[in-house]
Structures are given as C-alpha cells and as structure tokens.
Amino acid sequence: MVSRHAELLRHFADLRDGTHGGRSRGDKERLLRRGRALLDPHARQALAEINTDLLLEPARVTATEFALGGWRRRCRLGIVMAEQQAAGIER
C-alpha cells in the first residue's frame, strides 16, 4: 500500500510536470472527453426518464461545460424546470 506521503509527493510532481499518473495533460483530457462521450447518452436517458415519469411538469435536460481555472474543466447535466427558468435559476 502506498503511503499518503508518497501519494502527496507524486501529486506534487504531477503538478510540476503537467502530467497525471504518468500521462500528459493532453492524454488525460482525451481520456476524459472519451469517458464523457460514453456516459453522456446514459445520463441523458436517466434524466429524461425522471422528467417523464416523476416530475409533475415538463422540464428540459441541460448540459453545461465550464472551466474551473487553468486547464481543469467540468461537465454538468441536469434538469431545469419552467419555474426555475422563469426565476432565473439555471442550476
């Protein structure tokens, strides 16, 4: 088992070198995009089923990708209901 100290040192080295677990930043971003592409239709289907079967009023499924600073990015899927949208609450 790897000690916390060793994990922290590896993390600092990755930050210094712009890598993650021995992969380049570009490799990591390609893997994350591929994973998102594989998960996206299934997540959208689940949200669409919640919208259709559980919510009392129609809503829309939204997808947002945003930067967290530097090269870090996130993608968020969600449901926005008409009342939320009218109140200016997107998520």
C-alpha positions, 0 to 999 in steps of 0.5 A, spaced: 500 500 500 502 506 498 503 511 503 499 518 503 506 521 503 508 518 497 501 519 494 502 527 496 509 527 493 507 524 486 501 529 486 506 534 487 510 532 481 504 531 477 503 538 478 510 540 476 510 536 470 503 537 467 502 530 467 497 525 471 499 518 473 504 518 468 500 521 462 500 528 459 495 533 460 493 532 453 492 524 454 488 525 460 483 530 457 482 525 451 481 520 456 476 524 459 472 527 453 472 519 451 469 517 458 464 523 457 462 521 450 460 514 453 456 516 459 453 522 456 447 518 452 446 514 459 445 520 463 441 523 458 436 517 458 436 517 466 434 524 466 429 524 461 426 518 464 425 522 471 422 528 467 417 523 464 415 519 469 416 523 476 416 530 475 409 533 475 411 538 469 415 538 463 422 540 464 428 540 459 435 536 460 441 541 460 448 540 459 453 545 461 461 545 460 465 550 464 472 551 466 474 551 473 481 555 472 487 553 468 486 547 464 481 543 469 474 543 466 467 540 468 461 537 465 454 538 468 447 535 466 441 536 469 434 538 469 431 545 469 424 546 470 419 552 467 419 555 474 426 555 475 427 558 468 422 563 469 426 565 476 432 565 473 435 559 476 439 555 471 442 550 476 
